[in-house]
Amino acid sequence: MFVLKIFMEPFYFKSFEKVIGIACDVPGLYYSIMCLSKYDKAAVEYHLKQGHIADWLNYLGEHELSQLIRKTNSVEDVIKILETYLQKYGTKKIKEKRLRRQHVMP
């Protein structure tokens, strides 16, 4: 038996074609948004308004979180949503959810 790991694409925060932040999972998204909200809030707002972050979360299988974030364009609201989500599920549960998505093939 072997394990075929499916690696999900990270989210790249860009500003004028320059990568200014990367998130590989929900905790990483939270930390990237926290950091960028201090240095380039406009870039985070752009990705929120365009639906890029919600689309990426949906791609990761985080459908509930995607819908919550799709409803707002406020960086502060998104930070609160992510904090609540991380408190509810914790980073360990999120990682377990991700591991369950890996395919095991005989």
N, C-alpha and C positions, 0 to 999 in steps of 0.2 A: 504494500500500500504506500502511496505517496500523497503528499499534500500539495495541491496547486494553490498557491497564494495569489489572490487578486489584489494588487496594489491600486488604491484609488489615487487619482491625480490630486495633488495639493491645490489649494487656492492661492493664486498669486495676486497680491494687491499691487496694482500698477498706477503710476502717475506719469503721464506723458511717455508711455512706453518703457519706463524704467521700473523694475521690480523694487518695491519699497517694503514688502512684507510677504511672508509665506505662512500658510496654515495647513497642517496635515490632518487635523482632527478638530473636534469641538473645543477642547481646552486650548489648543494652539490658536484657534480663531479668536477666542476670548482674549488671550494675551496679545495677539497682534492688534486687535481693535483697541485694546486698552493703550497700547504703546502709540499706535498711529493717531488716536484721538488727540494726543498731545502734540504731535509733530505734523500731521497732514490729515486733519479731520475731513477736509474736502474730498480726499481720495476715498475715504470710507463712505462718506455720504453718496458719492457718485456710484460706488458699487452697490450700495443699498437701493438707491433710486432705480438703477438699471435692473435690479433683481438678480444680480450675479451671485451674491452670497446665498440667497434663498435657493437659487437653482443648484448651487454646489452642495448645499446641505441636503437637498432632495436627492441628488446623485449619490451622496454618501449613505442614503437610507434614513436620514434624520427628518422624516416627513413632518412630524409634529412641530419640531423646531423650525423647519423651513416655513411652515404656514404662519407661525407666530412672527417671524422676522419679516416675512413678506408684507405684513400689515403696517409696518412703520418705516419711516425714513430717518428717524432720529437716532443718532449714534448713542446718546445716553439711554434711550429706551432699549436698544439692542444690547447694550452692556448689562442692563438690568435683567433682560430676558435670558441672556447667557448665564449670568450669575445664578438666577433661579433654577435654570435647567441643570447646571453643574451641581448645585446644592441638592437638587432632587435625585439626580442619577449618579453623581460622583464620577470622577475620572475612571475609576475601576470598572464601573458598570458600562460606561461608554466603550471602553476598550474590549470588554467581554462581548458586547453587541457586535463590535467590528470583527472579532475573532470568529464569531458564529457565522459571519458572512463568507468566510474563507471556505472554499470547496474542498471536500475530502473525496478523493477518487480511489477506488480499489485498484 
